[in-house]
């Protein structure tokens, strides 16, 4: 059986990757900084699927712990055929509202860890002439929505570059660029997304299924759903001045204002009565 290593595997897309890969017979190495939750997820997967599940607690914002994961990727016996670089998180607040130490830890997780782990995996996989790297990026990388968007832009460009370098080696690199996905991501960042229309959301099982299909085909970019592929193309060809105007760091404040206005309009349309009142009574 093939073996996959998934970072950020106890929630969101990472958890979905773990379950779907186990369902297709992959042995797993699950990486997360929450050891208790990691072991609970591993036990649940073992109870359902006949696969080996190894746990590797690691905080990927810490270089020494990233190195432990990198060493695991080079194991010549229990070899990793698929690396899923999924770990990541958002920060609430503008660039100047968040302490620089928090920004640095986020960048270490979103970029440095992806660089180090991709390097370790690719060198080992090229020697065997087989393997795949799937880096979870975001369509936010085509926008100007702060440091998070900038880091995802880096992940996309890095993965495209890596894919070209690996061409002909038997190893592939794919960047997953989802839009808004129904996971714990925004909740954990204390970000309310109530102002977004329901049509903008994708379900995690669909996103992961499409990402794994595209990775199996060796696609460089995986953008689930026609609407987001269209949005991605528009973002790439639109004038940067327009992109900046539409996706500046103030987009979240505008979203919240829209949510408040919508709630007020709904309340104004309701004919509210106290539960003890009857129609026609004052």
C-alpha positions in Angstrom: 0.0 0.0 0.0 1.1 3.6 -0.6 1.8 5.8 2.3 0.8 9.5 2.6 2.0 12.2 5.1 -0.6 14.9 5.8 0.2 18.0 7.8 -2.6 19.9 9.7 -4.5 16.6 9.7 -6.8 17.0 12.7 -9.2 19.6 11.2 -10.6 21.1 8.0 -9.2 19.9 4.7 -6.4 18.0 6.4 -8.8 15.8 8.3 -10.8 15.2 5.1 -7.6 14.3 3.2 -6.8 11.8 6.0 -10.2 10.1 5.8 -10.3 10.0 2.0 -6.8 8.6 1.7 -7.5 6.0 4.3 -10.6 5.1 2.4 -8.6 4.4 -0.7 -6.2 2.1 1.2 -3.3 4.5 2.0 -1.3 4.1 5.1 -1.0 7.4 6.9 1.5 9.6 8.8 -0.6 12.3 10.4 1.1 15.5 11.6 -0.4 18.1 13.9 0.6 20.2 16.9 -2.4 19.0 19.0 -1.2 15.6 20.1 -4.3 14.6 21.9 -6.6 15.3 19.0 -4.1 13.7 16.7 -4.2 10.4 18.5 -8.0 10.5 18.7 -8.2 11.0 14.9 -5.7 8.2 14.3 -7.7 5.8 16.5 -11.0 6.7 14.7 -9.5 6.0 11.3 -8.0 2.7 12.5 -11.4 1.6 13.7 -13.0 2.2 10.3 -10.2 1.3 7.8 -7.6 -1.4 7.7 -4.6 0.9 7.3 -1.6 1.8 9.4 -1.8 5.3 11.0 1.3 6.8 12.5 1.1 10.0 14.5 3.8 12.7 14.4 3.1 15.6 16.7 4.8 18.8 15.5 4.3 22.5 15.5 5.4 23.6 12.0 6.1 27.1 13.1 9.1 25.7 15.0 12.1 24.9 12.7 13.4 22.0 14.9 10.0 20.3 14.7 9.8 20.8 11.0 13.1 19.1 10.7 11.7 16.0 12.5 8.9 15.8 9.9 11.5 16.3 7.1 13.5 13.4 8.4 10.4 11.2 8.4 9.9 12.0 4.8 13.3 10.5 3.9 12.8 7.2 5.6 14.0 4.5 3.1 11.9 1.7 4.6 8.4 3.1 5.4 8.5 5.4 2.3 6.2 8.3 1.8 4.6 8.3 -1.7 2.4 11.4 -1.2 3.1 14.5 0.8 0.1 16.8 1.5 1.3 20.2 2.8 -2.0 21.4 4.3 -1.1 23.0 7.7 -2.1 26.6 8.0 -4.2 29.1 9.8 -5.4 32.7 9.6 -5.0 35.7 11.8 -7.7 38.1 12.7 -6.9 41.7 12.2 -5.0 43.9 9.8 -1.2 43.8 9.3 -0.5 46.5 11.9 -3.1 45.2 14.3 -1.3 41.9 14.8 2.0 41.5 16.6 5.0 40.8 14.3 5.8 37.7 16.2 2.4 36.2 15.2 3.0 37.1 11.6 6.4 35.4 11.7 5.0 32.2 13.2 2.3 32.2 10.5 4.8 32.7 7.7 7.0 29.9 9.1 4.0 27.6 9.0 2.6 28.6 5.6 5.9 29.0 3.7 9.0 27.8 5.4 7.5 24.5 6.4 6.2 23.9 2.8 9.7 24.7 1.4 11.6 22.4 3.8 9.1 19.5 3.6 8.8 19.7 -0.2 12.6 19.8 -0.5 13.0 16.7 1.7 10.1 14.8 -0.1 11.1 15.7 -3.6 14.8 14.7 -3.3 13.8 11.3 -1.8 11.0 10.7 -4.3 13.2 11.6 -7.3 15.7 8.9 -6.2 12.9 6.4 -6.4 11.4 8.1 -9.5 7.9 8.0 -8.0 5.8 10.2 -5.8 3.6 13.3 -5.5 3.6 16.5 -3.6 0.3 18.3 -3.0 0.5 21.8 -1.5 -2.7 23.4 -0.3 -2.6 27.0 -1.5 -5.6 29.3 -2.0 -7.3 31.6 -4.6 -6.6 34.3 -2.0 -3.1 34.2 -3.5 -4.4 36.0 -6.5 -5.7 38.8 -4.3 -4.2 41.6 -2.1 -5.8 40.5 1.1 -2.9 40.8 3.5 0.0 38.6 4.5 -2.0 35.4 4.3 -2.8 36.1 0.7 0.8 36.9 0.0 1.9 33.6 1.5 -0.5 31.6 -0.6 0.7 33.5 -3.7 4.2 32.2 -2.8 2.9 28.6 -2.4 1.3 28.6 -5.8 4.3 30.0 -7.6 6.7 27.8 -5.7 4.6 24.7 -6.6 4.4 25.7 -10.3 8.2 26.1 -10.3 8.8 22.8 -8.5 6.4 21.0 -11.0 8.5 22.2 -13.9 11.8 21.2 -12.2 10.4 17.7 -11.5 9.1 17.1 -15.0 10.4 13.8 -16.4 11.4 12.5 -13.0 8.3 10.5 -12.2 7.4 12.9 -9.4 4.7 15.6 -9.6 3.8 18.7 -7.7 0.3 20.1 -7.5 -1.1 23.2 -5.9 -4.7 23.1 -4.6 -6.4 26.5 -4.9 -9.8 26.3 -3.2 -12.1 29.3 -2.6 -14.2 29.4 0.5 -14.6 25.9 2.0 -16.9 24.9 4.9 -14.3 24.0 7.5 -13.1 25.2 10.9 -10.6 27.6 9.3 -12.5 30.9 9.8 -14.0 29.9 13.1 -10.5 29.2 14.5 -9.4 32.6 13.3 -12.5 34.2 15.0 -13.7 35.4 11.7 -17.4 35.5 11.0 -18.2 35.0 7.3 -22.0 35.5 7.6 -21.9 38.2 4.9 -20.9 35.7 2.1 -23.6 34.3 -0.1 -24.2 30.6 0.3 -23.3 29.9 -3.3 -19.6 30.9 -2.7 -19.0 28.0 -0.3 -17.6 24.6 -1.2 -17.8 21.4 0.8 -14.6 19.9 2.0 -15.2 16.3 0.7 -15.7 17.7 -2.8 -12.6 19.9 -2.7 -10.4 17.0 -1.4 -11.8 14.5 -3.9 -11.1 16.8 -6.8 -7.6 17.6 -5.5 -6.7 14.0 -5.2 -8.0 13.3 -8.7 -5.9 16.2 -10.1 -2.8 15.1 -8.2 -3.2 11.5 -9.6 -3.3 13.0 -13.1 -0.2 15.1 -12.5 -2.1 18.5 -12.8 0.0 21.5 -11.7 -3.0 23.5 -10.5 -6.2 22.1 -9.0 -9.1 24.6 -8.7 -12.3 22.9 -7.8 -15.5 24.1 -9.4 -16.1 26.1 -12.5 -17.1 29.3 -10.6 -13.7 29.4 -8.9 -11.8 28.5 -12.0 -13.5 31.5 -13.6 -12.8 33.7 -10.6 -9.2 32.6 -10.7 -8.7 33.5 -14.4 -10.4 36.9 -13.8 -8.1 37.7 -10.9 -5.0 36.8 -13.0 -6.0 38.9 -16.1 -7.7 41.8 -14.3 -5.8 45.1 -13.9 -4.0 45.1 -10.6 -5.6 48.4 -9.6 -9.0 46.7 -9.9 -7.8 43.6 -7.9 -6.5 45.9 -5.1 -9.8 47.8 -5.0 -11.8 44.6 -4.7 -9.6 42.6 -2.4 -7.8 45.0 -0.1 -7.2 44.1 3.5 -10.4 46.0 4.3 -12.5 43.3 2.6 -13.4 41.7 5.9 -14.7 44.9 7.4 -16.8 45.4 4.3 -18.1 41.8 4.7 -19.1 42.5 8.3 -20.8 45.7 7.4 -22.8 43.9 4.7 -23.8 41.2 7.2 -25.1 43.8 9.7 -27.1 45.6 7.0 -28.6 42.3 5.8 -29.7 41.5 9.4 -31.2 44.9 9.8 -33.2 44.6 6.6 -34.5 41.2 7.7 -35.5 42.5 11.1 -37.4 45.4 9.6 -39.5 43.1 7.4 -40.6 41.0 10.3 -43.8 41.8 12.2 -42.7 40.8 15.6 -45.0 40.3 18.6 -44.4 39.2 22.1 -45.4 35.6 22.6 -48.4 36.5 24.9 -49.8 38.9 22.3 -52.5 37.9 19.9 -53.1 39.3 16.4 -55.2 42.5 16.6 -54.3 43.2 20.3 -52.3 46.2 21.4 
